[in-house]
Amino acid sequence: MLLKHLDGILNYCRTKVPLGVVEAVSSNIKTLLRRGRGYRNLNYLLLKAQRLAATKAQWIAPQKAA
C-alpha cells in the first residue's frame, strides 16, 4: 500500500501543506458544486474554483510589516 501511495507521501513531505487547508479547499469545491447546480463544462468549473481559491488566499494573506 505504501508503494502505491509513495508519490503522494513524497509530495506531502516536500510541500508540507496542512491537512486543514486541503480539507478547506475540498469543502469549498463541494460547496461550489452544490451552489452552481451544474456548469457548462469542466473548464468553467475549474475557473470558478481557482477564482474562489485566489479570493480566499488574498483575503487571508499575511501583510508585510512596514
Protein Blocks (a to p, Z undefined) as FASTA:
>chain_A
ZZmmmmmmmmmmmnopafklmmmmmmmmmmmmmmnnpafblmlmmmmmmmmmmmmmmmmp
ccddZZ
